[in-house]
Structure formats: structure tokens, C-alpha cells
């Protein structure tokens, strides 16, 4: 699966599924929701740490869009890192 980009919903954060994608050497985009509190907290903490350090040593791309056209503001953040793997978290 080298060269493929796998996109999958929150079920992809299950260890068995994420491991298969990782070991197949595919790139991936996984959705993560707050209803996975342990993993969500770990990823949130990692992101906050990296944001505070300016992602030093990590090749990344960052984009933020805030939509104010509706009564409820919508904030979308896209972060792409060169090395961000589900195996970094327990």
C-alpha cells in the first residue's frame, strides 16, 4: 500500500485497524472523536505541546479556517505532519 492514502472514519483509530494501515506503509487520515477519551486526550496533549514548540523538527503543514457566515461559528483546522503515527500513542 506504499503510496496510497487511506481515509477512514473513527473506527480506523482501533488499534488493529490502524496497525494494519501503518504496517502496510500507507499514509492515512483517521478521524478522531472525543468519545475515545484516552486517545483523544493523548492526541490533544501532543498537538498542544507541538503547537507550543512550533513543531520544531517536524515537517508539517498547518491551515486554519474560521467560517462566520452562520449563527454558530465553525472552525476547521487541518494539520499534516510528516511523522504522526497512531503507534506513538498507547
N, C-alpha and C positions, 0 to 999 in steps of 0.2 A: 504493500500500500504506500510505498515511498512516493512522494509527490502528490498524494491525494490529500484533500482537506475534508475531514469528516465533520458534519454538523449534526447535532443530536440534542434532543430536549433534556430535561433534568434527569431522566433515567440514566443518561450517559455518565453521571457522576458516581454511579455504583462502581465499586472497586473492580469487579470482574469485567465490566464493560469497558471502563476507562483503561484498564490494564491491557486488554486485547488491542485497543486502538494504539496505545503507546508502544507496545512491543511489536506491532506491525509497522512501526516507524512512519505512521501517518501524522500529519498535522491535524489539529482538531479544534473545534469550537464547542464548548459544553455550556449549557445553560445551568445556572446555579440559583436556587431559590432559598429564601430564608427558612423554609420548612425543613431544611437539612442543617440544624443549628450548629453542630460541631464543625462541619466542613465550611459552612458559610462564615462562621466566626474566624476560622483559620485563614481563609482567603481574604476576608476583610482586614484582619490584622496584618497580613503580608502586604496587601495593597497600601494600607496606611503607612507602614514602615517604608515601603519603596517610594511612595509619594513624598514622604518627608526627607528622603535621601536623594531625591531627583532621579531615581532608578539608576544610580551610579553603577557602572559596569554591566548594565543590562541593555541590550539593544531593544528599543521599543518605539512604538508609535502611539500617540495619545490624541484623541479628539473628543471634544465635549460640545453638545448641542443642547440649548435650552429653548423649548417651544413655549411661547407666552400667548399663543393665539386662543387658548381655551381657558375656561374658568379654573381648571386645575392645571398647574404648571407641569410640564413633562420635561424631565432631564434625562438625556441619554449620554452615556459615557462609553466610549469604545477604547479599549486598551489592548494592544497587541504586543506581546513580549517574545523575544527570541527564545527564551527558555522559561517556560512556566508550565510545569508538569504536575499532574494530579499525584504523582509519586512523591512530590515534595511535602505532601500533607498526609497525616495519619488518619 
